[in-house]
Amino acid sequence: MSPRDLPVRRGLVIPGAELAESASRSGGPGGQHVNKTSTRVTLRWKLRDSDVLGPQQRRRLEATLASRITRAGELVVHASRHRSRSRNRELARERLAELVRQGLATRRSRMASRPTRASQRRRVGTKRHRARVKQERRPPGAEEW
């Protein structure tokens, strides 16, 4: 594993050769330093051309991250929080890994459960109680109407 490689999770490492990094000027904290240096980091990963993903993983990522993927099939992440390029580079790498992790996560299917016998009895008991309370509120002889 090369130092440029990006570990996402066990069994999935994005090779550094598939990542394209660029730097540009950023706004935010830093004063004159920000105006003179390129500290904002943009990290691009060509999702559609990646050799790391299987077809099912690729389809899943394209579906879950559709709003973040460009027409060219790239997943783009920007980082400009810090004043130094190296810290922004690390932040961008963490964000990309987290996006891919979340995109590949499968949700458990919901198992239908049945109410317990005790909860059913409580529910029926409260219904009977409410009915009795309402019946007792009626004036005498109201059943004949």
SULDA-V348110 format. One record per helix or strand of 3 or more residues. SS is the DSSP state (h for helix, s for strand). FROM is the first residue (numbers start at 1). LEN is the number of residues. If there is no record, write none. Layout:
{{SS	FROM	LEN} {SS	FROM	LEN}}
//
This chain:
{{s	6	4} {s	12	3} {h	16	3} {s	19	6} {h	32	5} {s	40	7} {h	55	10} {h	66	3} {s	74	6} {h	85	20} {h	117	21} {h	142	3}}
//
